Amino acid sequence: MADLTIRPMTAGDADRVLAIYQAGLDGGNASFETVAPTWTAFDAGRLADHRFVAVDGDGTVLGWVAVSPTSARAVYAGVVEHSIYVDPAAQGRGIARLLLDALIASTEAAGIWTIQSGIFPENAASLALHERAGFRVIGTRERVGRHHGRWRDVVLLERRSPVVT
């Protein structure tokens, strides 16, 4: 991993970020979404201070992580929902964990006390990653939505910060 850098996401990363997002969506177990948004929509929906990319020695973006607010209500200002995607050709190299660690450090420094995510139960690699990073399963939302014509469950996970009180 010596040739890997985690840095803030910029608009210059848009094409690679959205291509990696689409590749994850095409895999069928990443999201209910089926088409990556435009950069304008992506940018508007995610908090600018908590978006990171993993870049190899050649400057190629291999993965990304970002958060969205869960609510506009002030009481939930410290609760975010995150997404994390790694280029399928780069999976299995620890990139997701490095991105998640950067996100945790960033959100805790900003006073965010909960990161949550919904993951399809079939996405065993993502569930294992999140468990290793200190997330806990809250429960399973059964048949919460239809995806490609079939009902899908979603495992709801959260990580409560031990330092933000």
N, C-alpha and C positions, 0 to 999 in steps of 0.2 A: 504494500500500500504506500510505499515511499513516493511513488509517482502520482499520488492522488491528493488533491487539495479540496477542502470544503470552503466555499466562499459565498457571500450574499448573491442571490439571483438578481440579474439585471434584465432590462428589456432586450439587450443584445443576445440573451439566452433563449428568447422566445421560441424560435423555430425548433431547437433541440428539445426544450422542455415540452412543447406541445407534441412533438413526434414521439417522445418517450411516453407521454401520457396516452396518446392514441395506441401505441403498442401494448400498453397495459390494458386498455379497454378492449382491444382486439383479442386478448387472451381469455376474456370472458369471466374472470374471477376477481376483478379489481373494483368494479363500481357498477351501479345501475346505469350510469351514463354509457352511451355507445359511441359518441362522437366528442372529441376534445373541443373545448370552447375556442373562441377567438382569443387572441392575446388580450384584447381590450376587456373582455368579460373575465378572463382568468385574473388579470391584474386588479380589476375592480373588486373581485370577490375574496381576495387574500390579503392578509396584513403584511405590509411592505417590510416591516422590521423582522419578520420571522419566515423568510423564504431563503432557502439555500440550495446550491447545486454542488455536486461532486464533479470535479474536473480532472482529467488525466494529464499527464505530462505534455501532451500535444495540445491541450486546451479544449478537448472535446468533453462536452457535458455528458456524464454517464448516468446521472440520477438527480432527483430533486425532492425536496420536502417543503411544504408550505402549510399555513394554518388559515382558517376562516373563523370569524367570530360565530359563536353559537346563538347569540341573541343580541339585539340592540339595547336590551334592558341593562341598566347600570349594575344591577346586582350580579349579572353574569359576565362582567368585564374581564374576569380572571379565568374564564372558561373558553377554550378554543377547540375546534375540531381540525385534525390534521389529515393530510394526504401525503403519501410517500411512494415514489415510483422510481424504478431502476431499469435502465435499458436491458431488455432480455439477454443480450449478448454479454452483459457485464454482471449478471446476477451470480450470487454465490461467492463473491469476493469481499463481503463485509461492508460494502458501500452503504447499504440501507442503515446499518447500525451506526456508522459514522455520521450520516445525515441526521438520524434520530437523536444521537447524542448532542449534535450541534443545536438542534431545535430545542431540546430540553434545556440546555444551558441558556439559550437566548430567551426562552419564555420565562424561565425562573428569574433571570436578571431583570425582566420587565414586570415581575410581580404576578405573573399568570400562575394560578394554582392548580388548574386541571387541564390536561390534554386528553381529548377523547377521540375515538374513532369507531366506525362501524366496518366490520370485515366479514366477508362471506365465509362461512365455516369451511368451505372447500379450500380456502387459501391458507393451508397449513403452514407454509413458510412465513407468511406475514404474522399469523397468530403466534408462532414460536418466537419470532423477532421481538414482538411487542412484550411477550411474557419476560424474555431476557432483559428487556429495557425497563422493567418495573411496572408495566401495565397489568391491570387485573380485569378479569371478565366480570362485567356487571350482570349480564344475562344475554339471552338470545331473543331477538325480536322475530317471531315466527311469521312466515309468509307476509313480510312487511311490504314487499313490492314485487311487481312482475318484471322479469328480465328475459328478453328473447322468448317471450311467450310462456314462461313458467314462473311460478311463485318461488321466491328466494327468501331464505332466512338471513339475518345479519347478527353477528356477535358484536355486542356493544362492549367496548373496553375503555378504561380510563387510567390515567396516571395522575395521582395526586402528588404534588410537590412536597417533599419532606422539609424544604427550606422556606417556602412561602407560607406564612401563617397569618 
